[in-house]
Amino acid sequence: MRTKIGVIAIQGDVAEHVIALEKTLAERGEKGEVVKIKQRGIMDSCDAIVIPGGESTTIGRLIEREGIHPELKEAATAGKTIALSFHPELTEDRRIQHFSLIWYRFLRNKINC
């Protein structure tokens, strides 16, 4: 089976993410490919999704603007792996639509899920 990993590529340079994922697949001896997701219509063909870190407000807005948000929620609902390296739910800025993929709350030195 070929694994297809999509990296959300709507802000900044995501080359390091793509290279690291390709290297990991190769080291594990797995056949697969890593694709950049810049617009809607690509995510459905991916087995896993990576959302690189960065400025959460901007990433959240761009995901919404590019029409990727509904596909992201659908992927999570379908049980696909979603790797986040930013935390949109931690902001108190109500202009940002939360992803609502998983509920969690950070307390000092703890994570409640």
C-alpha positions as CSV (number, residue, x, y, z in Angstrom):
1,M,0.0,0.0,0.0
2,R,1.2,3.5,-0.9
3,T,0.8,6.1,1.8
4,K,-0.1,9.6,0.7
5,I,0.6,12.4,3.1
6,G,-0.7,15.9,2.4
7,V,1.0,19.0,3.9
8,I,-1.1,22.2,4.0
9,A,1.1,24.6,2.0
10,I,-0.8,27.9,2.1
11,Q,1.6,29.9,4.2
12,G,5.4,30.1,4.1
13,D,7.9,27.5,2.9
14,V,6.9,24.0,3.9
15,A,9.9,22.3,2.1
16,E,11.4,21.1,5.4
17,H,8.1,19.3,6.3
18,V,8.0,17.7,2.9
19,I,11.7,16.6,3.1
20,A,11.3,15.3,6.6
21,L,8.2,13.2,5.7
22,E,9.8,11.8,2.6
23,K,12.9,10.9,4.6
24,T,10.8,9.2,7.2
25,L,9.0,7.1,4.6
26,A,12.3,6.1,3.0
27,E,13.9,5.2,6.4
28,R,10.9,3.0,7.2
29,G,11.1,1.4,3.8
30,E,7.5,2.5,3.0
31,K,6.3,3.4,-0.4
32,G,4.5,6.7,-0.4
33,E,4.4,10.3,-1.5
34,V,4.1,13.7,0.1
35,V,2.0,16.3,-1.6
36,K,1.5,20.0,-0.9
37,I,-2.1,21.0,-0.4
38,K,-2.7,24.6,-1.6
39,Q,-6.4,24.4,-2.5
40,R,-9.4,22.2,-1.9
41,G,-9.9,19.0,-3.8
42,I,-6.6,17.3,-2.8
43,M,-7.1,16.3,0.8
44,D,-9.6,13.5,0.1
45,S,-6.9,11.5,-1.7
46,C,-4.5,11.8,1.3
47,D,-4.1,9.2,4.1
48,A,-2.8,11.7,6.6
49,I,-2.6,15.5,6.8
50,V,0.1,17.8,8.3
51,I,-0.7,21.4,9.2
52,P,2.7,23.1,9.7
53,G,3.2,25.5,12.6
54,G,3.4,29.3,12.1
55,E,1.1,32.1,12.9
56,S,-2.1,30.4,13.9
57,T,-4.4,33.3,13.1
58,T,-3.1,33.6,9.6
59,I,-3.1,29.8,9.0
60,G,-6.7,29.5,10.3
61,R,-7.9,32.3,8.0
62,L,-6.1,31.0,5.0
63,I,-7.4,27.5,5.5
64,E,-10.9,29.0,5.6
65,R,-10.3,31.3,2.6
66,E,-9.0,28.5,0.4
67,G,-12.0,26.3,1.2
68,I,-9.9,23.7,2.9
69,H,-11.6,23.9,6.3
70,P,-14.7,21.7,5.4
71,E,-12.4,19.0,3.9
72,L,-10.2,19.1,7.0
73,K,-13.1,18.5,9.3
74,E,-14.4,15.7,7.0
75,A,-10.9,14.1,7.0
76,A,-10.8,14.2,10.8
77,T,-14.4,12.8,11.1
78,A,-13.4,9.9,8.7
79,G,-10.5,9.0,11.1
80,K,-7.6,10.3,9.1
81,T,-4.5,11.3,11.0
82,I,-4.2,15.1,11.3
83,A,-0.9,16.4,12.7
84,L,-1.1,20.0,14.0
85,S,1.9,22.0,15.1
86,F,-0.1,25.0,16.1
87,H,-3.1,25.3,18.4
88,P,-5.9,27.4,17.0
89,E,-8.2,26.6,20.0
90,L,-5.8,28.3,22.4
91,T,-6.5,31.8,21.0
92,E,-9.2,34.0,22.5
93,D,-9.6,35.9,19.2
94,R,-13.2,35.1,18.2
95,R,-12.6,36.2,14.6
96,I,-10.9,32.9,14.1
97,Q,-13.1,29.9,13.4
98,H,-11.9,27.1,15.5
99,F,-11.2,23.7,13.9
100,S,-13.1,21.8,16.5
101,L,-11.3,18.6,15.7
102,I,-10.5,17.6,19.2
103,W,-11.4,19.3,22.5
104,Y,-8.5,20.0,24.8
105,R,-7.6,22.5,27.5
106,F,-4.0,23.2,28.6
107,L,-3.4,23.7,32.3
108,R,-0.1,24.3,33.9
109,N,2.1,21.3,33.0
110,K,-1.0,19.2,32.1
111,I,-3.2,18.5,29.1
112,N,-6.8,17.6,29.6
113,C,-8.6,15.9,26.7
